[in-house]
Amino acid sequence: MILKTISLFSLLTIMISQPLLGQSNGSLHVKKTEDFSIDGRGSASQWSAAPWVTIPQRSTKTDDTSLKTRMKILYSDTGLYFLFESEDQQLSATMDADFMKLWKEDVVEVFLWPDTNNPVYFEYEISPLNYELPLLISNEGGDLARWRPYMYEEDRKTRHKTSVKGGPRQSNASITQWNAEFFIPYKLLRPLHNISPGTGTEWRANFYRVDYDGGQSTTFSWQPVEKTFHDYDNYGTLLFE
């Protein structure tokens, strides 16, 4: 009887320690701000209120590069602000237009899932050369459908800028770091639900970087995912203050 009790206790302990399907792996408190201008370098004083969040390296096809990536996030009455700093050695980016397959070169990415009742979320990519890819994603059991924004102008359009340290902002340049600063308006997230956060609102999200030094990819992610960046069950949680 004692052995059975111990075995049952051990089993319960293991079950409790395992994450449930769809359970958030981590959380991030998001502070509110007034709207402000961006310059691609994070010079605005409003950023001092937001803590840096490390985006760990998760996988690489080459030796460990030990490149560091970190980001900040703020929200306002009109949208979300992001600031990424990515250490780098080479600017592996050649695409010269928006809405290209930016994930095939150096890029940072944001995935926002405001309404967890539906497998539909927003993806945003930006390259070091300041080209962007905003997409609305439907993900039914891994069957992905993607939409580009229509009438993408005025208060539905993002604001985005990038900058580089240690070299010029041009394809294949030797550098030490590139930065991306951008604003995503809530109006761009329509028709998603729960897209005007306030105190106590929770969204699921994940943040990524892909680096292609040496022609091989190295991936970074805030929360670890299994096979794809679209593994939304493993996204973290944004807690709006």
Backbone hydrogen bonds, N-H to C=O, Kabsch-Sander energy under -0.5 kcal/mol:
donor,donor_aa,acceptor,acceptor_aa,energy
5,T,1,M,-2.3
6,I,2,I,-2.4
7,S,3,L,-2.6
8,L,4,K,-2.5
9,F,5,T,-2.4
10,S,6,I,-2.5
11,L,7,S,-2.3
12,L,8,L,-2.4
13,T,9,F,-2.3
14,I,10,S,-2.1
15,M,11,L,-2.5
16,I,12,L,-2.6
17,S,13,T,-1.8
18,Q,14,I,-1.0
18,Q,15,M,-0.6
23,Q,20,L,-2.2
25,N,235,Y,-0.8
28,L,237,T,-2.3
30,V,239,L,-2.8
31,K,29,H,-0.6
31,K,73,I,-0.5
33,T,75,Y,-2.4
47,W,44,A,-1.5
48,S,45,S,-1.7
49,A,46,Q,-1.5
50,A,47,W,-1.6
53,V,71,M,-2.5
55,I,69,T,-2.8
58,R,219,T,-2.9
59,S,219,T,-1.5
61,K,217,S,-1.5
70,R,85,E,-2.1
71,M,53,V,-2.3
72,K,83,L,-2.1
74,L,81,Y,-1.9
75,Y,31,K,-2.1
76,S,79,G,-2.8
80,L,184,I,-2.4
81,Y,74,L,-3.0
82,F,182,F,-2.7
83,L,72,K,-1.9
84,F,180,A,-3.1
85,E,70,R,-2.8
86,S,178,W,-2.4
87,E,68,K,-2.9
87,E,85,E,-0.5
88,D,176,T,-1.6
91,L,173,A,-2.6
92,S,90,Q,-1.5
93,A,91,L,-1.8
99,F,132,E,-2.9
100,M,97,A,-0.7
102,L,100,M,-2.3
104,K,101,K,-1.9
105,E,102,L,-2.0
106,D,92,S,-2.6
107,V,210,V,-2.1
108,V,126,I,-1.9
109,E,208,Y,-2.4
110,V,124,Y,-2.6
111,F,206,N,-2.7
112,L,122,F,-2.9
113,W,204,R,-3.1
116,T,114,P,-0.6
118,N,115,D,-1.5
120,V,118,N,-2.1
121,Y,137,I,-2.3
122,F,112,L,-2.9
123,E,135,L,-2.9
124,Y,110,V,-2.6
125,E,133,L,-1.5
126,I,108,V,-2.0
127,S,131,Y,-2.5
130,N,127,S,-1.9
133,L,125,E,-2.3
135,L,123,E,-2.8
136,L,147,W,-2.3
137,I,121,Y,-3.4
138,S,145,A,-2.7
139,N,119,P,-3.1
140,E,143,D,-1.4
141,G,139,N,-1.0
143,D,140,E,-1.6
144,L,142,G,-1.1
145,A,138,S,-2.3
147,W,136,L,-2.1
153,E,151,M,-1.5
156,R,153,E,-2.1
157,K,154,E,-1.4
159,R,183,F,-1.6
161,K,181,E,-2.6
163,S,179,N,-1.8
165,K,177,Q,-3.1
170,Q,168,P,-1.6
172,N,91,L,-3.3
173,A,170,Q,-1.8
175,I,89,Q,-1.3
176,T,165,K,-2.7
177,Q,165,K,-1.5
178,W,86,S,-2.5
179,N,163,S,-3.0
180,A,84,F,-1.9
181,E,161,K,-2.8
182,F,82,F,-2.1
183,F,159,R,-3.0
184,I,80,L,-2.7
186,Y,78,T,-2.4
188,L,185,P,-1.3
189,L,185,P,-0.5
189,L,186,Y,-1.5
190,R,187,K,-0.7
192,L,189,L,-2.4
200,G,240,F,-2.8
201,T,198,G,-2.4
203,W,238,L,-1.8
204,R,113,W,-2.3
205,A,236,G,-2.1
206,N,111,F,-1.9
208,Y,109,E,-2.8
209,R,220,F,-2.0
210,V,107,V,-2.5
211,D,218,T,-2.7
215,G,212,Y,-2.0
216,Q,213,D,-1.2
218,T,211,D,-2.4
219,T,59,S,-2.4
220,F,209,R,-2.6
221,S,56,P,-2.0
222,W,207,F,-2.5
231,D,228,T,-1.5
232,Y,230,H,-2.2
234,N,231,D,-1.8
235,Y,232,Y,-1.5
236,G,205,A,-2.2
237,T,26,G,-2.7
238,L,203,W,-3.5
239,L,28,L,-2.9
239,L,237,T,-0.5
240,F,201,T,-2.4
240,F,238,L,-0.7
241,E,30,V,-2.7
